[in-house]
Amino acid sequence: MSGLESLYQELILDHARQRHGFGLRDAPAAESHQLNPTCGDEVTLQLHPGPDGRLAPIAWEGHGCSISQASSSCLSDLAAGLTPSELQALVDEFRTVIRSRGTLEFDEERFGDAAAFSGVSRYIARVKCAMLPWVAAEEAISRLP
């Protein structure tokens, strides 16, 4: 394993242990619950836009593997301050890279710690785990008033 792969693995484990945005709030503007029936991972994700239309950090709860938990944590950090359309563009870009089977890599400046999921794209069975909160975010965006 290269030094970069080791660092990415450690970032994923850190986010799985210290989950940013974990804990649902009262009165979300939009919520989505997603389940990966293949492995049993689950996430409930909430979006809370402020008066200016920009999103607060995503609130979420769920259980499952380190990848789904870390992906939820990273997404919570990334969504803060974005508009719903900016978040949708981020979801679309994440989907493209994570489904590339390792041929594409995340832009670290744009994705921050979520760039650690570049290696996950080589493992087809784990792609659904990483995508779970992003699919929930996409559905929640469509439910915003």
Buried (B, 14 or more C-beta within 10 A) or exposed (E): EEEEEEEBBEBBBBBBEEBBBBEEEEEBBBBBEBBBEEBEBBBBBBBBBEEEEBBBBBBBBBEBBBBBBBBBBBBBBBBBEBBBEBBBEBBEBBBEBBBBEEEBBBEEEEBBBBBBBBBBBEEEEBBBBBBBBBBBBBBBBEEBE
